[in-house]
Amino acid sequence: MIRAVTRLAIVGFAAGWIVDRVMRAIAVGPPAPVESLIVIEAPIDRVWSVVADIEGQPRWMTDMKAVRLTTRGRVGVGTRGEATVRMYGISVTDPITITEFQPPTRFAIRHEGIFGGTGLITLEPGADGSTTIVRWEERLTPPLFPHLGASAMAPMLGRIFQADLERLRRLIEA
């Protein structure tokens, strides 16, 4: 029984490695980002104040349990932090660095932990200024089988990030 499970694990690992190599060979660039969008009934400055509250992000990002800034001073490009993220009962620390910070329209980070990647949130005022369009792009690369893993995770992450944006909307519109 143990031999059969071991063989199955080895075959599965080899198959995953081969599929990942093929995906990497035919890819034009890194895996596509997971994209989410929502319209919030609030002016852009109000939405920005919640999005840019880094330590408050766990209020609307379900899998983020805590955030701690590790850089002193004003938040901006180069600010570093650590987020505790828990998915499916597994907690990891995600060190991040802010790579763009342009109030009130752009906020980008680089993930530097086990899962590498980038995140970008852009805000755009609606036509009359009373609404805000929020776009969120995440590229997360798993440490093992990066192309295969990113493709396999994309549908699940898309649902999670869209639900996070729904919570953001409820928080701001309340």
C-alpha positions as CSV (number, residue, x, y, z in Angstrom):
1,M,0.0,0.0,0.0
2,I,2.8,2.5,0.9
3,R,4.7,1.5,-2.2
4,A,1.6,2.2,-4.4
5,V,1.0,5.6,-2.8
6,T,4.7,6.5,-3.1
7,R,4.7,5.5,-6.8
8,L,1.5,7.5,-7.4
9,A,3.1,10.5,-5.7
10,I,6.3,10.2,-7.9
11,V,4.2,9.8,-11.1
12,G,2.0,12.8,-10.1
13,F,5.0,15.0,-9.4
14,A,6.7,14.0,-12.7
15,A,3.4,14.7,-14.6
16,G,3.1,18.1,-12.9
17,W,6.6,19.0,-13.7
18,I,6.2,18.0,-17.4
19,V,2.9,19.9,-17.7
20,D,4.5,23.0,-16.1
21,R,7.5,22.8,-18.4
22,V,5.2,22.6,-21.5
23,M,3.1,25.5,-20.2
24,R,6.2,27.6,-19.6
25,A,7.6,26.8,-23.1
26,I,4.4,28.0,-24.9
27,A,3.8,31.0,-22.6
28,V,4.5,34.4,-24.0
29,G,5.1,35.8,-20.5
30,P,4.2,35.3,-16.9
31,P,0.8,33.8,-16.1
32,A,-2.1,36.2,-16.7
33,P,-3.3,38.1,-13.7
34,V,-6.5,37.3,-11.9
35,E,-8.7,40.4,-12.6
36,S,-11.7,41.7,-10.6
37,L,-13.8,44.8,-10.9
38,I,-16.5,46.5,-8.9
39,V,-18.4,49.8,-8.9
40,I,-18.8,51.4,-5.4
41,E,-21.4,54.1,-4.7
42,A,-18.9,56.6,-3.1
43,P,-16.5,59.2,-4.3
44,I,-12.9,58.2,-5.1
45,D,-11.3,59.9,-2.1
46,R,-13.6,57.9,0.3
47,V,-12.8,54.6,-1.5
48,W,-9.1,55.4,-1.5
49,S,-9.0,56.1,2.2
50,V,-10.2,52.5,2.9
51,V,-8.1,50.8,0.2
52,A,-4.9,52.6,1.3
53,D,-5.5,51.8,5.0
54,I,-3.0,48.9,4.7
55,E,-3.4,47.7,8.3
56,G,-7.2,47.9,7.9
57,Q,-7.3,45.7,4.8
58,P,-8.2,42.5,6.8
59,R,-11.6,44.2,7.3
60,W,-12.4,43.4,3.7
61,M,-9.9,40.8,2.6
62,T,-11.2,37.6,4.1
63,D,-8.0,35.5,3.9
64,M,-5.8,38.2,5.2
65,K,-5.8,37.9,9.0
66,A,-3.4,40.6,10.0
67,V,-1.0,43.2,8.5
68,R,2.0,44.8,10.1
69,L,4.0,47.6,8.5
70,T,7.7,47.1,9.1
71,T,8.8,50.4,7.6
72,R,8.3,53.6,9.7
73,G,7.0,56.9,8.4
74,R,4.5,57.7,5.7
75,V,3.2,55.0,3.5
76,G,4.5,55.1,0.0
77,V,6.8,53.5,-2.6
78,G,9.3,51.3,-0.7
79,T,7.1,50.8,2.4
80,R,7.4,47.2,3.6
81,G,5.0,45.1,5.5
82,E,4.0,41.5,6.4
83,A,0.6,40.0,6.1
84,T,-0.6,36.9,7.7
85,V,-2.7,35.1,5.1
86,R,-4.7,31.9,5.9
87,M,-6.3,29.8,3.2
88,Y,-7.8,26.4,3.8
89,G,-6.5,26.4,7.3
90,I,-2.9,27.0,6.3
91,S,-1.3,30.3,7.5
92,V,1.7,31.9,5.8
93,T,3.5,35.2,6.2
94,D,3.5,37.2,3.0
95,P,6.2,39.9,3.0
96,I,5.3,42.8,0.6
97,T,6.8,46.0,-0.7
98,I,4.7,48.8,-2.1
99,T,5.9,49.5,-5.6
100,E,3.4,52.2,-6.6
101,F,1.4,54.6,-4.4
102,Q,-0.4,57.3,-6.3
103,P,-3.3,58.7,-4.3
104,P,-6.1,58.4,-5.1
105,T,-5.8,56.2,-8.1
106,R,-3.0,53.5,-7.9
107,F,-1.7,51.1,-5.3
108,A,0.6,48.3,-6.2
109,I,2.6,45.7,-4.2
110,R,5.2,43.0,-4.8
111,H,4.7,39.7,-2.9
112,E,8.0,38.5,-1.7
113,G,7.1,35.3,0.3
114,I,6.5,31.7,-0.6
115,F,4.0,32.9,-3.3
116,G,5.7,35.6,-5.3
117,G,3.9,38.0,-7.6
118,T,2.3,41.4,-7.8
119,G,-0.9,43.1,-6.9
120,L,-2.4,46.3,-8.4
121,I,-5.5,48.2,-7.4
122,T,-6.6,51.1,-9.5
123,L,-9.5,53.5,-8.8
124,E,-11.3,55.6,-11.3
125,P,-14.1,58.1,-10.7
126,G,-17.4,57.3,-12.2
127,A,-19.0,59.6,-14.7
128,D,-20.6,61.9,-12.2
129,G,-18.0,61.6,-9.4
130,S,-20.4,59.9,-7.0
131,T,-19.2,56.4,-7.8
132,T,-15.7,54.8,-8.1
133,I,-14.6,51.9,-10.4
134,V,-12.2,49.6,-8.6
135,R,-10.0,47.2,-10.6
136,W,-7.9,44.6,-8.9
137,E,-5.2,42.5,-10.6
138,E,-3.1,39.9,-8.8
139,R,-0.4,37.7,-10.1
140,L,0.5,35.0,-7.6
141,T,3.2,32.4,-8.5
142,P,3.4,29.3,-6.4
143,P,6.8,28.0,-5.5
144,L,6.2,24.6,-7.2
145,F,5.0,24.3,-10.8
146,P,4.5,28.0,-11.2
147,H,2.7,28.0,-14.5
148,L,0.5,25.0,-13.8
149,G,-0.2,26.2,-10.2
150,A,-1.1,29.8,-11.3
151,S,-3.5,28.4,-13.9
152,A,-5.0,26.0,-11.5
153,M,-5.4,28.6,-8.7
154,A,-6.9,31.4,-11.0
155,P,-10.6,30.4,-10.8
156,M,-10.5,30.0,-7.1
157,L,-8.6,33.2,-6.5
158,G,-10.9,35.1,-8.9
159,R,-13.9,34.2,-6.7
160,I,-12.0,35.1,-3.5
161,F,-10.9,38.5,-4.8
162,Q,-14.3,39.3,-6.2
163,A,-15.9,38.5,-2.9
164,D,-13.3,40.7,-1.2
165,L,-14.3,43.6,-3.5
166,E,-18.0,42.9,-2.5
167,R,-17.0,43.2,1.1
168,L,-15.1,46.4,0.4
169,R,-18.2,47.9,-1.3
170,R,-20.4,46.9,1.7
171,L,-17.9,48.4,4.1
172,I,-17.7,51.7,2.2
173,E,-21.4,52.0,1.3
174,A,-22.6,51.2,4.9
